Amino acid sequence: MKTILAEVKDMMRDGKERKDSSLSKALSRALEDIWENGDRQELEKLFGYKDMVRPTPRELVCRIAEYAWKREP
């Protein structure tokens, strides 16, 4: 997982220097937006259970990565 996060950081930099904290803040804001405005049924399918509590940014990234790996041909 550390390798994936390192690759994400590299992609996010896009030639600009950013601190690790800015990536963490961006992931937190993305999670907040997904949690507040996202499709709750899709989140339940992604996490595999209903009546879920708000995940951490790390949990969300891990689940999305798992989902992407499972869909790879």
C-alpha positions as CSV (number, residue, x, y, z in Angstrom):
1,M,0.0,0.0,0.0
2,K,2.9,2.4,0.7
3,T,4.0,1.9,-2.9
4,I,0.6,2.9,-4.2
5,L,0.4,6.0,-2.0
6,A,3.9,6.9,-3.2
7,E,2.8,6.6,-6.8
8,V,-0.3,8.7,-6.1
9,K,1.9,11.4,-4.5
10,D,4.1,11.4,-7.6
11,M,1.1,11.7,-9.9
12,M,-0.4,14.5,-7.8
13,R,2.8,16.5,-7.9
14,D,2.5,16.9,-11.6
15,G,5.9,18.6,-11.7
16,K,5.2,20.8,-8.7
17,E,6.6,20.4,-5.2
18,R,3.9,19.7,-2.6
19,K,4.2,18.7,1.0
20,D,2.8,15.3,2.2
21,S,0.3,17.3,4.3
22,S,-1.3,18.8,1.2
23,L,-2.0,15.4,-0.3
24,S,-3.4,14.3,3.1
25,K,-5.7,17.3,3.1
26,A,-6.8,16.7,-0.4
27,L,-7.7,13.1,0.4
28,S,-9.6,14.2,3.4
29,R,-11.5,16.8,1.4
30,A,-12.3,14.2,-1.3
31,L,-13.5,11.8,1.4
32,E,-15.7,14.5,2.9
33,D,-17.2,15.3,-0.5
34,I,-17.8,11.6,-1.3
35,W,-19.3,11.0,2.1
36,E,-21.6,14.0,2.0
37,N,-22.6,13.9,-1.7
38,G,-21.7,10.4,-3.0
39,D,-24.0,7.5,-3.8
40,R,-24.4,5.7,-0.4
41,Q,-25.5,2.5,-2.1
42,E,-22.2,2.4,-4.1
43,L,-20.2,3.1,-1.0
44,E,-22.0,0.2,0.7
45,K,-21.2,-2.1,-2.2
46,L,-17.6,-0.9,-2.2
47,F,-17.2,-1.5,1.6
48,G,-19.4,-4.6,1.6
49,Y,-21.8,-3.6,4.4
50,K,-24.7,-1.3,5.2
51,D,-25.2,1.3,7.8
52,M,-21.5,2.1,7.6
53,V,-19.7,4.7,9.6
54,R,-17.6,7.3,7.9
55,P,-14.3,5.7,6.7
56,T,-10.9,7.3,7.1
57,P,-9.1,8.6,4.0
58,R,-6.8,5.6,4.2
59,E,-9.7,3.1,4.3
60,L,-11.3,4.8,1.3
61,V,-8.0,4.7,-0.7
62,C,-7.5,1.0,0.2
63,R,-11.0,0.0,-0.8
64,I,-10.8,1.9,-4.1
65,A,-7.5,0.2,-4.8
66,E,-8.9,-3.2,-4.0
67,Y,-11.9,-2.5,-6.3
68,A,-9.6,-1.4,-9.1
69,W,-7.4,-4.5,-8.7
70,K,-10.4,-6.8,-8.8
71,R,-11.6,-5.2,-12.0
72,E,-8.3,-5.6,-13.8
73,P,-8.5,-8.0,-16.7
